[in-house]
Amino acid sequence: MKKTLCMSLALCVALLCCCAALAACKPDPMKTAVQNGDNYTIVCSYDAETHVLSAVQTLKMTNRSENCFDEVKLHIYANQYREDAATSVVPNAYRSKAYPNGASYGEISFDSVKVNGVPVAFTVGGQDCDILSVPIDGGLFPDKGAELELTYQVQLANAHHRLGYNDNTVNFGNWYPVLCHVDNGNYTESPYYNVGDPFVSDVANYDVSFTLPEGYLAAATGELTEATNEGGSVTYRYRADAVRDFALVASDKFTKITDTVGDTQVNYYYYADKDAESSLAAACGMMKFLNEKVGKYPYSQYSVAETEFCYGGMEYPNLAMVASGGNSYREAVAHETAHQWFYGVVGNDQITDAWQDEGLAEYLTYLYLDETGAMPLNRSVIGCTQTYVTYVDVLDRYYENVERTMRPIDGYKNDSEYVVFTYVKGSLMFNTLYETVGAGKFWKALCNYYENAQFSVAPSAQLIQCFAQTCGEEAANIFTNFIDGKEVIGKVTD
Ligand SMILES: [Zn+2]
């Protein structure tokens, strides 16, 4: 007996050692994402008099597809602010909010493009002068890399938008050339849409040195590693690993307050907010809630910036832009913070499946408001149901066969329809899941999704699969019925 026991003990010890070794071997997803990510180095300087940003951007990239590319393609969203752009940056209904001082235009212009140190004949094309094509001599074969060097200027518009200057802040969102996402071996050159957030990007690593006039503070993606004052300017250097974009908001009016959640420093930059502590608390509260419920936030820094913006807010990795003076300001802070998990860590195709991050971020905000006692969940759900039913009822009066599917963003007639079907109906879909499978399984499924899809651009099928595996096929049917427009909501029938 004793011998057997000893052998069992030895076996147990050996097994434990094996398990420990296996655990140690399990690759850290963040490290893997950093290793597999392309590397952007941007040195840029903003002139607050001319509103021009001058930049030199180096991009070390690898072709991870199975195709050989003759050209590397990058989105240049900054060109959407052109006067002759076919698609304006905002729908007409938002023009006065986006341009309170009248029409204003911006663009990106390139001085030179080099590949591996050699100047090349690049082209600016795409559907709306929104794609930069960089030829690769001899082609870029699978697993081969190239180093691009882009020298360019971005003229900012006087616009309360993702990219633009205003009386209080300067927003730098979607400002630099970013690699097109590769899907099925091809670059996706999807154009800009003025509905939704029409961006799909892969995680990459960034080293950005951003020079601003002295006295400017900046909220940005990544960790601030250096701040140098010289000749009336200040240069902030940021290191951001495994993030899917780099954005920044600058202002000479900012005050900064800080708190910590887990291993993350949370910063709030504001200039008009009369109750800044409560806004910071909303960001921290939401972070703590999602850290516990969904999974740990993997970055060391997160900033919320009060700014001028024609919508409620906009999410970027480690950064949220929130519109100053908005009606539901702290709800917007919570919503944008939820995007840190869904859009930021777990990406999705925001053009084809906007509900995947928007519906979820909105519903997680309702759950957070319920948890804190700020707003009972059933009141949020009743509000959404009424909005949806009223909207569809009105459409039914004027049109035949009103579309009830959750569509790609270019399938919506206008911004209102996009909001109703993506945020409102999206929230109702997640609420139906929550009520049907119960809170325990709902959070378990979301944890699995977060763990398995982090740092990727997750297809909606992966989210549905995670729920089906954890909660049964019934969950998959709920998704399908809502997406296909078969679900009966309120008194609306198909
Ligand atoms: Zn959102």
Boltz pocket constraint, residues with backbone or C-beta under 6 A from the ligand:
constraints:
  - pocket:
      binder: B
      contacts: [[A, 315], [A, 335], [A, 336], [A, 339], [A, 357], [A, 358], [A, 361]]
      max_distance: 6.0
